[in-house]
Amino acid sequence: MHSLFLDWENLLDREITAHCKPLKIVKKVLWVEAENSAWLQQFQYQSPFFLETLNQSLGSTKLKGIRFYVAGKEFAEETKAPPLRYVPPPAQELADFEAQVSSIVDKDSREALLRFWYISKAVKNG
């Protein structure tokens, strides 16, 4: 997928590539920096064409989407993952949940459920 960065100038029209540049690919979504908000709006209208053209050049691996943002502005908050912190659940809560799942006969299933519960309680955003 990152071959797009090397071939950018050749994949799209010169007028387009003169006013935007690819920055990163996150979860098969290409992030493109537009020169200003007017170009950003124009590119958003053309994004289906961009996506089709770029995917044709990639072969079997395909982009799922394209996101544009204006040069000089920070990425939207949605691109930044909130920090995670570890807070172990209270011992009594853990004991209570262990008692609840003790009736599950299959040991692997019981342990998997217990691990899932523990992680869901212990890992917090922020």
Secondary structure by P-SEA (a helix, b strand, c coil): cccccccccccccaaaaaccccccccccbbbbbbccaaaaaaaaaaaaaaaaaaaaaaccccccbbbbbcccccccccccccbbbbbbccaaaaaaaaaaacccccaaaaaaaaaaaaaaaccccc
